[in-house]
Amino acid sequence: MEFYSYHGHYEEERIVGNRFLVDLTMYTDCTKAAKTDKLKDALDYQKAYDVVKDQMKFKSYLLEHIAGRILDTLFIHFPELDSAEVKVSKLNPPMGGKINAVSVALQRQRLEDKYEE
């Protein structure tokens, strides 16, 4: 997923904005959806995209904070979610040299109605 958002440690980054990529992997039992071919039996990744898109609108200083918020919200909206991994990348970060991207990846799994990092 690609977004133009306003995250960063420096004030200028939160004013000018930058391009971000979000890679999301979600794990759940897909047995029923594999048999029925019905969206109601699957984890709806359009809704997951909407969750990520909404979270990218809230300004953050750190990529870690963005990734953590995305995971928090996914686990709230998808009780069937067993585990998830999210990687947030800032493209061409202003670090004084040519850098394609910086990234942070977090993963979390649900344990007995709670989740753990």
Z-matrix of the N, CA and C atoms (Angstrom, degrees):
N
C 1 1.443
C 2 1.527 1 107.81
N 3 1.297 2 117.23 1 139.43
C 4 1.464 3 120.60 2 179.51
C 5 1.525 4 109.42 3 -122.69
N 6 1.336 5 114.63 4 136.86
C 7 1.464 6 121.15 5 -178.21
C 8 1.523 7 109.80 6 -138.36
N 9 1.313 8 115.68 7 152.19
C 10 1.460 9 121.37 8 167.27
C 11 1.518 10 104.96 9 -103.83
N 12 1.342 11 116.35 10 116.48
C 13 1.466 12 121.04 11 -174.52
C 14 1.518 13 110.50 12 -137.57
N 15 1.305 14 115.04 13 176.12
C 16 1.467 15 121.94 14 -171.25
C 17 1.524 16 110.92 15 -122.77
N 18 1.336 17 116.12 16 63.92
C 19 1.454 18 122.77 17 -179.70
C 20 1.516 19 109.50 18 -112.61
N 21 1.322 20 116.12 19 149.21
C 22 1.454 21 119.75 20 173.57
C 23 1.507 22 112.34 21 156.39
N 24 1.299 23 114.52 22 158.25
C 25 1.458 24 121.88 23 178.84
C 26 1.530 25 111.06 24 -68.40
N 27 1.310 26 116.31 25 -37.74
C 28 1.465 27 120.65 26 -175.38
C 29 1.523 28 110.57 27 -90.47
N 30 1.314 29 115.70 28 142.18
C 31 1.461 30 121.40 29 -178.07
C 32 1.530 31 111.83 30 -55.32
N 33 1.319 32 116.90 31 -39.12
C 34 1.457 33 120.52 32 -179.29
C 35 1.531 34 111.68 33 -59.46
N 36 1.335 35 116.37 34 -36.61
C 37 1.464 36 120.44 35 179.24
C 38 1.529 37 111.07 36 -64.99
N 39 1.315 38 115.44 37 -36.22
C 40 1.466 39 120.17 38 -179.25
C 41 1.522 40 111.98 39 -78.70
N 42 1.344 41 117.45 40 -10.56
C 43 1.469 42 121.74 41 176.84
C 44 1.528 43 110.46 42 -98.45
N 45 1.337 44 116.50 43 -49.92
C 46 1.462 45 122.25 44 -175.71
C 47 1.535 46 111.59 45 -78.55
N 48 1.317 47 116.95 46 -37.76
C 49 1.455 48 121.45 47 -178.71
C 50 1.514 49 112.95 48 84.29
N 51 1.326 50 114.94 49 176.27
C 52 1.454 51 121.36 50 -177.52
C 53 1.526 52 108.36 51 -161.75
N 54 1.330 53 115.79 52 169.05
C 55 1.461 54 121.05 53 175.73
C 56 1.525 55 109.55 54 -89.65
N 57 1.325 56 114.79 55 139.38
C 58 1.462 57 122.39 56 -179.65
C 59 1.513 58 109.47 57 -130.63
N 60 1.322 59 115.64 58 144.78
C 61 1.456 60 122.08 59 171.73
C 62 1.519 61 108.57 60 -112.70
N 63 1.320 62 116.61 61 140.64
C 64 1.459 63 121.64 62 175.28
C 65 1.519 64 107.77 63 -126.02
N 66 1.319 65 116.04 64 121.17
C 67 1.459 66 122.65 65 174.48
C 68 1.522 67 107.35 66 -105.41
N 69 1.309 68 116.50 67 129.01
C 70 1.456 69 121.44 68 -175.89
C 71 1.516 70 109.57 69 -129.41
N 72 1.324 71 115.52 70 129.35
C 73 1.459 72 122.06 71 173.28
C 74 1.514 73 107.24 72 -123.33
N 75 1.339 74 116.13 73 127.17
C 76 1.463 75 121.18 74 -179.57
C 77 1.525 76 108.92 75 -121.52
N 78 1.327 77 116.02 76 140.67
C 79 1.454 78 121.84 77 -179.20
C 80 1.524 79 109.46 78 -119.21
N 81 1.335 80 114.75 79 129.94
C 82 1.460 81 122.04 80 177.67
C 83 1.525 82 107.85 81 -157.17
N 84 1.297 83 116.70 82 169.68
C 85 1.462 84 120.89 83 176.95
C 86 1.524 85 108.82 84 -77.57
N 87 1.308 86 116.90 85 114.93
C 88 1.472 87 122.48 86 -177.54
C 89 1.524 88 112.42 87 -103.36
N 90 1.317 89 118.20 88 11.65
C 91 1.462 90 122.04 89 -175.26
C 92 1.522 91 112.08 90 -56.58
N 93 1.321 92 116.82 91 -49.06
C 94 1.465 93 119.96 92 -176.70
C 95 1.527 94 111.31 93 -65.13
N 96 1.328 95 117.27 94 -46.24
C 97 1.471 96 120.79 95 179.88
C 98 1.528 97 111.10 96 -62.83
N 99 1.324 98 117.28 97 -34.86
C 100 1.462 99 120.67 98 178.57
C 101 1.528 100 111.47 99 -64.72
N 102 1.327 101 116.31 100 -29.44
C 103 1.468 102 120.17 101 179.63
C 104 1.528 103 112.29 102 -87.03
N 105 1.342 104 117.24 103 -41.78
C 106 1.467 105 119.92 104 -172.20
C 107 1.514 106 113.81 105 -88.53
N 108 1.346 107 117.51 106 -25.17
C 109 1.465 108 121.84 107 -176.34
C 110 1.530 109 111.47 108 61.25
N 111 1.328 110 116.50 109 34.31
C 112 1.462 111 121.58 110 -178.69
C 113 1.532 112 109.76 111 -119.82
N 114 1.327 113 115.22 112 133.86
C 115 1.464 114 120.96 113 -178.88
C 116 1.525 115 112.07 114 -59.22
N 117 1.331 116 117.01 115 -35.27
C 118 1.471 117 120.15 116 -178.59
C 119 1.531 118 111.74 117 -61.17
N 120 1.328 119 117.79 118 -19.90
C 121 1.464 120 122.00 119 179.90
C 122 1.518 121 112.87 120 -97.83
N 123 1.315 122 116.95 121 4.30
C 124 1.468 123 121.60 122 -176.19
C 125 1.525 124 110.61 123 -117.07
N 126 1.310 125 114.95 124 165.74
C 127 1.454 126 120.99 125 170.51
C 128 1.527 127 105.97 126 -80.50
N 129 1.306 128 116.99 127 115.79
C 130 1.468 129 122.79 128 -171.66
C 131 1.528 130 110.05 129 -76.04
N 132 1.321 131 116.74 130 104.44
C 133 1.466 132 118.90 131 -176.69
C 134 1.518 133 112.96 132 -76.49
N 135 1.329 134 119.16 133 -11.96
C 136 1.464 135 120.40 134 169.57
C 137 1.528 136 109.32 135 -67.12
N 138 1.330 137 116.31 136 -41.38
C 139 1.470 138 120.40 137 176.28
C 140 1.529 139 110.65 138 -66.26
N 141 1.328 140 116.62 139 -36.81
C 142 1.465 141 119.81 140 177.40
C 143 1.525 142 110.29 141 -64.10
N 144 1.326 143 116.52 142 -42.29
C 145 1.466 144 120.16 143 175.75
C 146 1.530 145 110.27 144 -59.00
N 147 1.325 146 117.23 145 -43.84
C 148 1.461 147 120.92 146 -179.98
C 149 1.529 148 111.57 147 -61.51
N 150 1.331 149 116.86 148 -38.21
C 151 1.471 150 121.23 149 176.87
C 152 1.531 151 109.79 150 -61.37
N 153 1.331 152 116.25 151 -48.17
C 154 1.467 153 120.44 152 -179.41
C 155 1.527 154 110.24 153 -62.83
N 156 1.315 155 116.30 154 -46.19
C 157 1.473 156 121.10 155 -179.97
C 158 1.534 157 110.86 156 -57.37
N 159 1.327 158 117.05 157 -44.77
C 160 1.466 159 120.66 158 178.73
C 161 1.524 160 111.60 159 -63.02
N 162 1.321 161 117.66 160 -42.50
C 163 1.463 162 120.93 161 -178.96
C 164 1.525 163 112.10 162 -68.09
N 165 1.315 164 117.62 163 -28.74
C 166 1.466 165 120.54 164 179.13
C 167 1.529 166 111.89 165 -71.59
N 168 1.311 167 117.83 166 -13.53
C 169 1.469 168 121.82 167 178.86
C 170 1.526 169 112.67 168 -78.11
N 171 1.340 170 117.51 169 -23.82
C 172 1.469 171 121.61 170 -178.16
C 173 1.522 172 109.81 171 -86.89
N 174 1.309 173 117.04 172 122.07
C 175 1.467 174 121.49 173 -177.28
C 176 1.528 175 111.07 174 -65.39
N 177 1.327 176 114.99 175 140.01
C 178 1.458 177 122.70 176 176.11
C 179 1.521 178 109.01 177 -137.30
N 180 1.313 179 115.30 178 155.30
C 181 1.456 180 120.60 179 175.53
C 182 1.534 181 111.10 180 -82.05
N 183 1.335 182 116.34 181 -33.71
C 184 1.464 183 120.56 182 -171.30
C 185 1.524 184 112.26 183 -123.45
N 186 1.330 185 115.80 184 145.87
C 187 1.454 186 121.49 185 174.45
C 188 1.531 187 110.87 186 -61.78
N 189 1.333 188 116.36 187 -33.88
C 190 1.460 189 120.99 188 178.82
C 191 1.528 190 111.06 189 -59.53
N 192 1.323 191 116.16 190 -39.77
C 193 1.464 192 120.98 191 -179.66
C 194 1.526 193 110.83 192 -66.76
N 195 1.322 194 116.53 193 -41.82
C 196 1.467 195 120.66 194 178.29
C 197 1.530 196 109.82 195 -61.28
N 198 1.319 197 116.74 196 -49.70
C 199 1.466 198 120.98 197 -178.57
C 200 1.524 199 111.34 198 -60.96
N 201 1.324 200 116.72 199 -41.58
C 202 1.463 201 120.55 200 179.21
C 203 1.520 202 112.12 201 -64.46
N 204 1.333 203 116.79 202 -41.33
C 205 1.475 204 120.34 203 177.82
C 206 1.517 205 111.53 204 -64.10
N 207 1.324 206 115.94 205 -40.44
C 208 1.466 207 119.73 206 179.07
C 209 1.532 208 109.58 207 -61.41
N 210 1.326 209 117.27 208 -47.97
C 211 1.459 210 120.51 209 179.40
C 212 1.527 211 111.56 210 -61.88
N 213 1.326 212 117.03 211 -45.17
C 214 1.476 213 120.33 212 178.41
C 215 1.523 214 110.66 213 -53.92
N 216 1.309 215 116.15 214 -48.23
C 217 1.460 216 121.61 215 -175.25
C 218 1.522 217 111.39 216 -69.84
N 219 1.320 218 117.82 217 -39.33
C 220 1.464 219 120.35 218 177.71
C 221 1.524 220 111.42 219 -61.45
N 222 1.327 221 117.04 220 -43.71
C 223 1.464 222 119.76 221 -178.73
C 224 1.529 223 111.79 222 -68.72
N 225 1.307 224 117.54 223 -27.12
C 226 1.463 225 120.38 224 175.00
C 227 1.531 226 110.64 225 -73.04
N 228 1.328 227 117.25 226 -44.16
C 229 1.470 228 121.67 227 -175.12
C 230 1.527 229 113.97 228 -79.10
N 231 1.324 230 117.96 229 -21.26
C 232 1.461 231 121.38 230 -175.60
C 233 1.528 232 110.78 231 -125.84
N 234 1.322 233 117.53 232 85.29
C 235 1.471 234 119.80 233 -179.69
C 236 1.528 235 112.83 234 -62.94
N 237 1.348 236 117.51 235 -20.72
C 238 1.460 237 121.20 236 178.96
C 239 1.525 238 112.88 237 -81.53
N 240 1.310 239 117.88 238 -4.54
C 241 1.461 240 122.86 239 -177.68
C 242 1.532 241 109.89 240 -72.84
N 243 1.328 242 116.48 241 122.38
C 244 1.466 243 121.41 242 178.98
C 245 1.526 244 111.75 243 -84.97
N 246 1.337 245 115.56 244 -44.87
C 247 1.459 246 120.38 245 178.08
C 248 1.518 247 108.40 246 -157.99
N 249 1.334 248 114.86 247 164.41
C 250 1.458 249 119.85 248 -179.14
C 251 1.521 250 109.28 249 -153.94
N 252 1.323 251 114.56 250 152.92
C 253 1.462 252 122.61 251 174.29
C 254 1.519 253 107.14 252 -129.08
N 255 1.324 254 116.63 253 135.68
C 256 1.459 255 120.37 254 176.90
C 257 1.524 256 108.39 255 -132.13
N 258 1.317 257 114.97 256 135.71
C 259 1.465 258 121.61 257 176.77
C 260 1.520 259 107.10 258 -123.36
N 261 1.327 260 116.55 259 124.36
C 262 1.460 261 122.60 260 178.85
C 263 1.521 262 107.42 261 -112.34
N 264 1.335 263 116.06 262 126.16
C 265 1.459 264 121.65 263 -178.96
C 266 1.522 265 109.88 264 -121.97
N 267 1.327 266 115.41 265 134.75
C 268 1.469 267 121.47 266 172.37
C 269 1.518 268 107.14 267 -99.79
N 270 1.328 269 116.55 268 122.22
C 271 1.457 270 121.14 269 -178.44
C 272 1.535 271 110.75 270 -83.66
N 273 1.313 272 115.52 271 140.18
C 274 1.469 273 122.65 272 178.89
C 275 1.528 274 112.77 273 46.19
N 276 1.328 275 117.43 274 58.59
C 277 1.468 276 120.00 275 -178.16
C 278 1.530 277 111.20 276 -66.70
N 279 1.326 278 117.13 277 146.99
C 280 1.469 279 120.94 278 -179.67
C 281 1.531 280 110.94 279 -78.26
N 282 1.339 281 115.98 280 83.72
C 283 1.465 282 119.95 281 -175.94
C 284 1.523 283 112.77 282 -120.44
N 285 1.320 284 117.66 283 13.07
C 286 1.452 285 120.33 284 175.95
C 287 1.513 286 114.82 285 87.35
N 288 1.304 287 117.70 286 10.43
C 289 1.458 288 121.42 287 178.24
C 290 1.511 289 109.46 288 -161.16
N 291 1.333 290 115.98 289 177.35
C 292 1.462 291 119.72 290 179.81
C 293 1.525 292 109.03 291 -82.28
N 294 1.318 293 114.78 292 109.74
C 295 1.461 294 122.07 293 178.60
C 296 1.526 295 106.76 294 -131.76
N 297 1.321 296 116.83 295 122.88
C 298 1.461 297 120.02 296 -178.50
C 299 1.517 298 112.15 297 -64.64
N 300 1.342 299 116.89 298 -43.22
C 301 1.461 300 119.87 299 -177.60
C 302 1.521 301 110.03 300 -167.66
N 303 1.317 302 114.70 301 155.65
C 304 1.460 303 122.14 302 166.98
C 305 1.526 304 105.76 303 -120.49
N 306 1.326 305 115.95 304 145.16
C 307 1.458 306 119.88 305 -173.76
C 308 1.514 307 111.64 306 -138.74
N 309 1.318 308 114.18 307 153.37
C 310 1.459 309 122.71 308 171.86
C 311 1.516 310 106.71 309 -132.71
N 312 1.327 311 116.40 310 134.19
C 313 1.460 312 121.17 311 177.65
C 314 1.525 313 109.10 312 -123.03
N 315 1.319 314 116.01 313 132.67
C 316 1.462 315 122.48 314 175.49
C 317 1.518 316 108.45 315 -125.70
N 318 1.310 317 115.37 316 148.70
C 319 1.459 318 119.96 317 174.65
C 320 1.515 319 109.03 318 -133.31
N 321 1.329 320 114.33 319 153.41
C 322 1.459 321 119.64 320 -176.66
C 323 1.517 322 108.22 321 -150.44
N 324 1.320 323 115.66 322 147.38
C 325 1.458 324 120.21 323 174.52
C 326 1.515 325 109.81 324 -130.47
N 327 1.317 326 115.06 325 150.53
C 328 1.458 327 121.49 326 179.94
C 329 1.524 328 108.14 327 -86.76
N 330 1.314 329 115.53 328 132.79
C 331 1.464 330 121.76 329 175.68
C 332 1.515 331 109.15 330 -129.00
N 333 1.324 332 117.58 331 110.32
C 334 1.464 333 122.86 332 177.27
C 335 1.513 334 112.61 333 47.15
N 336 1.344 335 116.59 334 63.47
C 337 1.458 336 123.96 335 177.36
C 338 1.518 337 113.76 336 66.76
N 339 1.304 338 118.30 337 10.03
C 340 1.461 339 122.56 338 174.72
C 341 1.518 340 106.26 339 -128.13
N 342 1.298 341 115.84 340 168.86
C 343 1.457 342 117.44 341 176.23
C 344 1.513 343 108.76 342 -128.23
N 345 1.329 344 113.79 343 156.84
C 346 1.455 345 120.61 344 -173.55
C 347 1.527 346 109.25 345 -135.20
N 348 1.334 347 116.37 346 140.34
C 349 1.477 348 120.31 347 176.46
C 350 1.504 349 108.91 348 -95.52
